[in-house]
Amino acid sequence: MISLSSTPSHSPSVVYRRINNEYLLIPLTGNIADMDSLYRLTETGAFIWELIDGERDISDIAAKIVEEFDVEPEIAEKDALEFFREIQEFLHFREP
């Protein structure tokens, strides 16, 4: 189960692209882009995606959201958890 102490890392079977101010996650099937399954990120989602490094846990990422967007920590944590649950198919998670 994904929690604030989970540490996300990008799946090697997805590519991230910014195309004309759109942020996209594109799944790969055998090195071929599956355009029918692409996922559009919001600007906030793209900010979070770029913070994923396999070292920061979700709590650390939520703290960066607080700094960048001036929101309450509880809201940032809730929103971060919701975001990670929504895009979990594009990630791997390490638990403490």
KAJO-V765955 format. One line per field, one symbol per residue. ss: DSSP state (@ for helix, = for strand, . for the rest). A space follows every 50 residues. Layout:
ss = ???
This chain:
ss = ......====...======..========..==.@@@.===.@@@@@@@@ @......@@@@@@@@@@@@...@@@@@@@@@@@@@@.@@@====..
